[in-house]
Structure formats: C-alpha cells, structure tokens
Amino acid sequence: MNKLFVAALKEETPGLDYFHYIGVGKINATYNLLKLINKFKPNQVINFGSAGAIKRRVSGIVECTKFYQRDMDVRGLLDFKLGETPFDNINEIINSDEGFSCGSGDSFVNNKIEMNVDLVDMEAYALAKVCKLENVKFRCFKYVSDNADENAPSDWIENCKKGAKLFQNKLKEFGL
C-alpha cells in the first residue's frame, strides 16, 4: 500500500524524515494535502500530530476515527447545529466507532469548548474530508500534548517532541 505520512509542523515530528508538512489550520491542510495526493497518488494518508485533550482520561498517543468542525458556527442561520456546514452533506466523518473523536478548528484551544469531543486540533477534520472526497483511506494519530486549558501553550511547547518518539516506537503496533 502506498502510504503518505503528513503532519502540520516539523516541530511535531523531529527525526521522522518520511513526513510531508501541510501547515497549520484547515485551509493549509486542505490545499497542501490535495497537492500531495495529486503528486503521490497514495492509497492511504496517515496523519500524526499533537492535540489537546478535552476529556482528561485521554493521554499518550491515540487513534482518532471521528472528525468534526468545532468552529463552524452558523446556529443563528435557520436551524443549523454547531459544527454543521450549511448546504453540505458531510458534517461529520466517522471512519470507525472505535477510537476517539477530534474537533478541528482554526484556533488553539486553551479553555472550555461547546462541542462534545475527546480531543481538539487544527487540521484532522480537513484531512479526513479531503481523503473521503478523494477515496483515500485516512488514519489519524494524535499525541496528547496538553489539556486544552490555560496551561496549553506552555504544555504544547514542552511536550510536542515527546510524541514523535512515541509514534516511531508504535508504528508496528499500529500496523503501519
């Protein structure tokens, strides 16, 4: 299987030279992943990166299988729900009921959010949607770098590099 490994930032994958970098945020992730899919024609995209835990029981490296847009908010327009894009039939992506949920948005979370998800990041929903639309298998692994609270910025900086070493050690366990 032709696999493409992607991460937002080099800072999330030190020493892992097989990664391609897609940038921070949903638009950068979408645009750059589409370019990589067109160039390499992968059967599978594997995303690794950092995430904040909304639920304290989540730690270490986890696989996310359910993806949501946490900052799509048009609740004031007609009868839409948080995370629902108007006139789009894809508002959640569920690759498996096993695994964790991830809410992606273009903001770094350091306080309580309204959406009920396990983790938060800034790219996974966009990557999952591109893969769904392009018929490419998608797997997503996140290292819990912080608890999406007031300490998140300093915790992220301190813990980001730890995740890359753990991911490298777990590649076989993940079947990659």
LINMO-V753150 format. One record per residue. N is the residue number from 0. RES is the residue in one small letter. D_LAST is the distance of its C-alpha to the last C-alpha in Angstrom with 1 decimal. Layout:
# LINMO-V753150
n:N res:RES d_last:D_LAST
n:N res:RES d_last:D_LAST
This chain:
# LINMO-V753150
n:0 res:m d_last:9.9
n:1 res:n d_last:11.0
n:2 res:k d_last:8.8
n:3 res:l d_last:10.9
n:4 res:f d_last:10.3
n:5 res:v d_last:13.5
n:6 res:a d_last:15.6
n:7 res:a d_last:19.3
n:8 res:l d_last:20.5
n:9 res:k d_last:20.1
n:10 res:e d_last:21.4
n:11 res:e d_last:18.3
n:12 res:t d_last:16.1
n:13 res:p d_last:18.5
n:14 res:g d_last:17.3
n:15 res:l d_last:14.0
n:16 res:d d_last:15.5
n:17 res:y d_last:12.7
n:18 res:f d_last:13.5
n:19 res:h d_last:16.2
n:20 res:y d_last:18.7
n:21 res:i d_last:20.2
n:22 res:g d_last:23.0
n:23 res:v d_last:24.2
n:24 res:g d_last:25.3
n:25 res:k d_last:24.9
n:26 res:i d_last:27.0
n:27 res:n d_last:25.3
n:28 res:a d_last:21.8
n:29 res:t d_last:23.1
n:30 res:y d_last:24.9
n:31 res:n d_last:22.4
n:32 res:l d_last:19.4
n:33 res:l d_last:21.8
n:34 res:k d_last:22.7
n:35 res:l d_last:19.2
n:36 res:i d_last:18.5
n:37 res:n d_last:21.9
n:38 res:k d_last:21.2
n:39 res:f d_last:17.8
n:40 res:k d_last:17.7
n:41 res:p d_last:13.9
n:42 res:n d_last:12.9
n:43 res:q d_last:10.4
n:44 res:v d_last:11.0
n:45 res:i d_last:8.9
n:46 res:n d_last:11.7
n:47 res:f d_last:12.1
n:48 res:g d_last:15.7
n:49 res:s d_last:18.6
n:50 res:a d_last:20.5
n:51 res:g d_last:23.8
n:52 res:a d_last:24.2
n:53 res:i d_last:27.0
n:54 res:k d_last:26.8
n:55 res:r d_last:27.3
n:56 res:r d_last:25.4
n:57 res:v d_last:22.1
n:58 res:s d_last:20.7
n:59 res:g d_last:17.8
n:60 res:i d_last:14.3
n:61 res:v d_last:14.2
n:62 res:e d_last:12.5
n:63 res:c d_last:15.2
n:64 res:t d_last:15.9
n:65 res:k d_last:19.6
n:66 res:f d_last:20.9
n:67 res:y d_last:24.6
n:68 res:q d_last:26.9
n:69 res:r d_last:28.7
n:70 res:d d_last:31.3
n:71 res:m d_last:32.4
n:72 res:d d_last:35.8
n:73 res:v d_last:38.5
n:74 res:r d_last:40.0
n:75 res:g d_last:43.4
n:76 res:l d_last:43.1
n:77 res:l d_last:44.1
n:78 res:d d_last:42.0
n:79 res:f d_last:38.4
n:80 res:k d_last:36.1
n:81 res:l d_last:34.2
n:82 res:g d_last:30.9
n:83 res:e d_last:32.4
n:84 res:t d_last:32.9
n:85 res:p d_last:36.3
n:86 res:f d_last:36.3
n:87 res:d d_last:32.5
n:88 res:n d_last:31.1
n:89 res:i d_last:27.7
n:90 res:n d_last:28.2
n:91 res:e d_last:25.2
n:92 res:i d_last:21.7
n:93 res:i d_last:20.3
n:94 res:n d_last:17.0
n:95 res:s d_last:17.3
n:96 res:d d_last:20.0
n:97 res:e d_last:17.5
n:98 res:g d_last:16.4
n:99 res:f d_last:18.6
n:100 res:s d_last:20.8
n:101 res:c d_last:20.9
n:102 res:g d_last:24.2
n:103 res:s d_last:24.0
n:104 res:g d_last:27.2
n:105 res:d d_last:28.8
n:106 res:s d_last:30.1
n:107 res:f d_last:29.0
n:108 res:v d_last:29.7
n:109 res:n d_last:32.0
n:110 res:n d_last:34.0
n:111 res:k d_last:34.0
n:112 res:i d_last:32.8
n:113 res:e d_last:34.1
n:114 res:m d_last:30.8
n:115 res:n d_last:29.4
n:116 res:v d_last:25.7
n:117 res:d d_last:23.5
n:118 res:l d_last:22.4
n:119 res:v d_last:23.6
n:120 res:d d_last:22.2
n:121 res:m d_last:23.4
n:122 res:e d_last:20.9
n:123 res:a d_last:18.5
n:124 res:y d_last:21.1
n:125 res:a d_last:21.8
n:126 res:l d_last:18.3
n:127 res:a d_last:17.9
n:128 res:k d_last:21.3
n:129 res:v d_last:20.7
n:130 res:c d_last:17.7
n:131 res:k d_last:19.8
n:132 res:l d_last:22.7
n:133 res:e d_last:20.9
n:134 res:n d_last:19.1
n:135 res:v d_last:15.6
n:136 res:k d_last:12.9
n:137 res:f d_last:12.2
n:138 res:r d_last:10.0
n:139 res:c d_last:11.7
n:140 res:f d_last:11.4
n:141 res:k d_last:14.8
n:142 res:y d_last:16.4
n:143 res:v d_last:19.9
n:144 res:s d_last:22.1
n:145 res:d d_last:25.4
n:146 res:n d_last:27.3
n:147 res:a d_last:28.5
n:148 res:d d_last:32.0
n:149 res:e d_last:34.7
n:150 res:n d_last:32.7
n:151 res:a d_last:29.6
n:152 res:p d_last:30.4
n:153 res:s d_last:30.9
n:154 res:d d_last:28.1
n:155 res:w d_last:25.6
n:156 res:i d_last:26.8
n:157 res:e d_last:26.8
n:158 res:n d_last:23.4
n:159 res:c d_last:21.2
n:160 res:k d_last:20.3
n:161 res:k d_last:19.4
n:162 res:g d_last:16.3
n:163 res:a d_last:14.7
n:164 res:k d_last:15.1
n:165 res:l d_last:13.8
n:166 res:f d_last:10.6
n:167 res:q d_last:10.1
n:168 res:n d_last:11.0
n:169 res:k d_last:8.8
n:170 res:l d_last:5.3
n:171 res:k d_last:5.6
n:172 res:e d_last:7.6
n:173 res:f d_last:5.6
n:174 res:g d_last:3.8
n:175 res:l d_last:0.0
